[in-house]
Amino acid sequence: MEKKALGKGLEALLPQKEPMGTVSAGEIHELPIDKILPNRYQPRKEFAETELALLAESVKQNGLLQPVLVRRKGDGFFELIAGERRWRATKLAGLQSIPAIVRNSSDQQALELALVENLQRKDLNPMEAARAYHRLLNEFEFSQDTIAQRTGKDRSTIANMVRLVNLPHEIQRLVESFQLSTGHAKVILGVGRPEAQLKLARQIVDGQLSVRQAEKLAANEARHHKTKRRSRPLVLYPDLTQKLQKRLGTKVGILKSRKGGKIIIQYFSAGDLDRLVEQLLG
């Protein structure tokens, strides 16, 4: 008597592959790899060559164990939603087709799925995640609460990450290359002025400073800048001030208020005061 199979393995858990003639949503299809386009909304821009080469070798030996996720683009083409690393490795392995699940997705859903998949796999560097969050907020009008719910992150984390897109491009590149951590980036954002941010970022990288050391440096810079501002008061109406000083022969200051202002004429002795009074009264 023929023994009954105890299990059907992975195939029992996944939809069965169908031929290209009937590409229905939700099923696994073996699609021509040259008919699949990269995702325009892919948050991740960097793909490590060494890791891709290792994955390509695994695909050669064992095939692709997890299908990619795609959506239709018309004229027989498809666009990746999730799985670009697997798609790249399969191309590198020299295979002509790739298992894929077809899904009907809008631009918004495609970006959201690509973002969530990469965040769950921890594949995004901080700047890639920040730009993706920024796009969800501004291009697709998600709220920070919605993004937090969809990605399983705290709302405060989303808010802090989005702020990274305000950093100068040179500092963003340092964050992308992991020369600066997100902790360092938060400290730099607190400095405010772009030139001061760049100076602090270079000091952190050159000195291999910790976040705590960067905080102390930023605090010292803030105190120095505040003192500098106090010691250099803003001169209003410099041409007029210079004319008055030349005419009166003493220091003159012009202070502006909401409904006018003051002209301050300084004297340095009783005789100097008498001279100024006589000069002003004629």
C-alpha positions as semicolon CSV with decimal commas, in nm:
position;residue;x (nm);y (nm);z (nm)
1;M;0,000;0,000;0,000
2;E;0,129;0,347;-0,093
3;K;0,218;0,564;0,205
4;K;0,043;0,896;0,237
5;A;0,264;1,206;0,239
6;L;0,289;1,359;0,584
7;G;0,330;1,713;0,451
8;K;0,371;1,914;0,134
9;G;0,638;2,152;0,263
10;L;0,657;2,519;0,162
11;E;0,432;2,468;-0,142
12;A;0,139;2,391;0,088
13;L;0,177;2,732;0,251
14;L;0,227;2,948;-0,061
15;P;0,002;3,005;-0,363
16;Q;0,095;2,788;-0,661
17;K;0,289;2,937;-0,954
18;E;0,085;3,003;-1,264
19;P;0,197;3,042;-1,625
20;M;0,251;3,395;-1,763
21;G;-0,068;3,378;-1,968
22;T;-0,289;3,425;-1,663
23;V;-0,127;3,677;-1,432
24;S;-0,377;3,722;-1,148
25;A;-0,321;3,927;-0,836
26;G;-0,211;3,745;-0,520
27;E;-0,065;3,440;-0,701
28;I;0,304;3,350;-0,742
29;H;0,418;3,380;-1,102
30;E;0,749;3,309;-1,270
31;L;0,808;3,645;-1,442
32;P;1,083;3,732;-1,695
33;I;1,341;3,926;-1,501
34;D;1,385;4,180;-1,782
35;K;1,015;4,269;-1,755
36;I;1,052;4,390;-1,398
37;L;1,145;4,754;-1,330
38;P;1,300;4,886;-1,006
39;N;1,073;5,065;-0,761
40;R;1,065;5,445;-0,806
41;Y;0,969;5,472;-0,440
42;Q;1,244;5,245;-0,307
43;P;1,377;5,419;0,006
44;R;1,703;5,227;0,006
45;K;1,966;5,359;-0,236
46;E;2,274;5,167;-0,124
47;F;2,315;4,793;-0,188
48;A;2,634;4,634;-0,055
49;E;2,812;4,455;-0,341
50;T;2,961;4,184;-0,117
51;E;2,621;4,094;0,029
52;L;2,462;4,092;-0,317
53;A;2,734;3,858;-0,446
54;L;2,677;3,618;-0,155
55;L;2,301;3,622;-0,210
56;A;2,349;3,569;-0,586
57;E;2,560;3,260;-0,516
58;S;2,289;3,129;-0,282
59;V;2,025;3,188;-0,552
60;K;2,237;2,993;-0,802
61;Q;2,260;2,699;-0,564
62;N;1,916;2,696;-0,405
63;G;1,691;2,923;-0,608
64;L;1,503;3,220;-0,462
65;L;1,318;3,104;-0,150
66;Q;1,103;3,416;-0,107
67;P;0,923;3,573;-0,405
68;V;0,943;3,945;-0,476
69;L;0,634;4,168;-0,471
70;V;0,542;4,356;-0,791
71;R;0,260;4,558;-0,947
72;R;0,155;4,590;-1,312
73;K;0,290;4,881;-1,516
74;G;0,131;4,805;-1,857
75;D;0,275;4,668;-2,185
76;G;0,370;4,347;-2,006
77;F;0,599;4,522;-1,756
78;F;0,592;4,511;-1,377
79;E;0,736;4,738;-1,108
80;L;0,893;4,612;-0,788
81;I;0,719;4,697;-0,465
82;A;0,941;4,495;-0,231
83;G;1,241;4,268;-0,279
84;E;1,481;4,479;-0,487
85;R;1,784;4,317;-0,321
86;R;1,653;3,972;-0,416
87;W;1,578;4,094;-0,771
88;R;1,929;4,238;-0,810
89;A;2,088;3,917;-0,677
90;T;1,879;3,705;-0,916
91;K;1,993;3,919;-1,211
92;L;2,352;3,890;-1,089
93;A;2,309;3,512;-1,072
94;G;2,223;3,516;-1,442
95;L;1,870;3,376;-1,409
96;Q;1,611;3,468;-1,672
97;S;1,302;3,464;-1,448
98;I;1,207;3,527;-1,089
99;P;0,914;3,414;-0,867
100;A;0,690;3,713;-0,796
101;I;0,356;3,791;-0,632
102;V;0,151;4,044;-0,829
103;R;-0,036;4,299;-0,621
104;N;-0,268;4,582;-0,722
105;S;-0,108;4,882;-0,548
106;S;-0,126;5,260;-0,579
107;D;0,186;5,480;-0,563
108;Q;0,113;5,547;-0,196
109;Q;0,077;5,177;-0,114
110;A;0,393;5,094;-0,311
111;L;0,600;5,345;-0,112
112;E;0,446;5,236;0,217
113;L;0,511;4,866;0,149
114;A;0,869;4,931;0,036
115;L;0,934;5,143;0,345
116;V;0,778;4,900;0,591
117;E;0,960;4,599;0,444
118;N;1,298;4,770;0,462
119;L;1,238;4,907;0,811
120;Q;1,138;4,562;0,935
121;R;1,456;4,419;0,785
122;K;1,664;4,710;0,924
123;D;1,811;4,765;0,578
124;L;1,771;5,142;0,560
125;N;2,038;5,381;0,678
126;P;1,905;5,674;0,887
127;M;1,898;5,923;0,597
128;E;1,711;5,682;0,369
129;A;1,451;5,629;0,641
130;A;1,427;6,005;0,705
131;R;1,366;6,081;0,337
132;A;1,106;5,807;0,311
133;Y;0,921;5,938;0,617
134;H;0,943;6,289;0,470
135;R;0,786;6,170;0,144
136;L;0,504;5,996;0,327
137;L;0,436;6,317;0,521
138;N;0,460;6,565;0,235
139;E;0,389;6,377;-0,087
140;F;0,122;6,141;0,042
141;E;0,001;6,355;0,335
142;F;0,035;6,088;0,604
143;S;0,032;6,211;0,963
144;Q;0,318;6,122;1,197
145;D;0,073;5,914;1,402
146;T;-0,029;5,714;1,093
147;I;0,333;5,647;0,998
148;A;0,408;5,538;1,355
149;Q;0,117;5,292;1,349
150;R;0,210;5,148;1,008
151;T;0,579;5,103;1,088
152;G;0,555;5,010;1,456
153;K;0,770;5,307;1,562
154;D;0,715;5,571;1,829
155;R;0,577;5,901;1,704
156;S;0,873;6,082;1,862
157;T;1,110;5,860;1,664
158;I;0,935;5,956;1,339
159;A;0,948;6,328;1,429
160;N;1,320;6,314;1,512
161;M;1,405;6,115;1,199
162;V;1,219;6,352;0,965
163;R;1,424;6,645;1,096
164;L;1,739;6,488;0,949
165;V;1,639;6,608;0,600
166;N;1,702;6,965;0,723
167;L;2,074;6,898;0,773
168;P;2,325;7,033;0,517
169;H;2,399;6,778;0,242
170;E;2,756;6,724;0,360
171;I;2,630;6,618;0,703
172;Q;2,361;6,397;0,547
173;R;2,635;6,211;0,359
174;L;2,824;6,159;0,687
175;V;2,508;6,010;0,841
176;E;2,455;5,788;0,535
177;S;2,809;5,652;0,563
178;F;2,761;5,597;0,941
179;Q;3,045;5,838;1,026
180;L;2,780;6,021;1,229
181;S;2,511;5,845;1,431
182;T;2,150;5,962;1,460
183;G;2,242;6,071;1,815
184;H;2,518;6,293;1,675
185;A;2,275;6,427;1,412
186;K;2,022;6,527;1,681
187;V;2,293;6,722;1,864
188;I;2,398;6,895;1,542
189;L;2,037;6,990;1,464
190;G;2,021;7,170;1,797
191;V;2,302;7,405;1,696
192;G;2,081;7,583;1,443
193;R;2,314;7,773;1,209
194;P;2,435;7,570;0,905
195;E;2,796;7,692;0,931
196;A;2,806;7,596;1,300
197;Q;2,647;7,258;1,219
198;L;2,917;7,183;0,959
199;K;3,193;7,289;1,199
200;L;3,056;7,065;1,476
201;A;3,007;6,769;1,240
202;R;3,371;6,788;1,122
203;Q;3,492;6,812;1,482
204;I;3,290;6,501;1,576
205;V;3,425;6,299;1,283
206;D;3,786;6,417;1,315
207;G;3,792;6,364;1,691
208;Q;3,580;6,046;1,691
209;L;3,367;6,212;1,959
210;S;3,088;6,037;2,147
211;V;2,737;6,184;2,158
212;R;2,802;6,309;2,514
213;Q;3,123;6,482;2,405
214;A;2,938;6,634;2,107
215;E;2,669;6,768;2,342
216;K;2,933;6,944;2,555
217;L;3,095;7,091;2,245
218;A;2,758;7,214;2,118
219;A;2,677;7,373;2,456
220;N;3,013;7,555;2,458
221;E;2,953;7,680;2,104
222;A;2,606;7,806;2,200
223;R;2,744;7,997;2,501
224;H;3,024;8,145;2,291
225;H;2,781;8,255;2,020
226;K;2,546;8,412;2,278
227;T;2,831;8,609;2,438
228;K;2,956;8,717;2,096
229;R;2,611;8,847;2,002
230;R;2,586;9,048;2,325
231;S;2,931;9,201;2,276
232;R;2,846;9,313;1,924
233;P;2,520;9,510;1,939
234;L;2,346;9,579;1,612
235;V;2,419;9,929;1,480
236;L;2,108;10,093;1,335
237;Y;2,136;10,362;1,070
238;P;2,518;10,346;1,054
239;D;2,554;10,638;0,808
240;L;2,339;10,869;1,021
241;T;2,519;10,758;1,339
242;Q;2,855;10,836;1,182
243;K;2,738;11,186;1,073
244;L;2,608;11,268;1,423
245;Q;2,927;11,146;1,588
246;K;3,138;11,354;1,352
247;R;2,924;11,663;1,406
248;L;2,903;11,632;1,786
249;G;3,248;11,490;1,848
250;T;3,130;11,209;2,076
251;K;2,974;10,862;2,068
252;V;2,613;10,849;1,950
253;G;2,370;10,554;1,953
254;I;2,033;10,521;1,782
255;L;1,787;10,277;1,943
256;K;1,466;10,172;1,769
257;S;1,139;10,086;1,943
258;R;0,788;9,995;1,822
259;K;0,672;10,358;1,809
260;G;0,991;10,547;1,741
261;G;1,322;10,528;1,920
262;K;1,598;10,714;2,106
263;I;1,915;10,902;2,017
264;I;2,174;10,854;2,291
265;I;2,456;11,109;2,308
266;Q;2,739;11,023;2,544
267;Y;2,954;11,272;2,741
268;F;3,262;11,200;2,949
269;S;3,297;11,502;3,177
270;A;3,110;11,808;3,300
271;G;3,294;12,020;3,048
272;D;3,206;11,778;2,771
273;L;2,838;11,805;2,870
274;D;2,849;12,187;2,863
275;R;3,008;12,175;2,518
276;L;2,738;11,942;2,380
277;V;2,453;12,148;2,531
278;E;2,591;12,468;2,382
279;Q;2,638;12,298;2,045
280;L;2,284;12,157;2,041
281;L;2,110;12,474;2,162
282;G;2,316;12,702;1,944
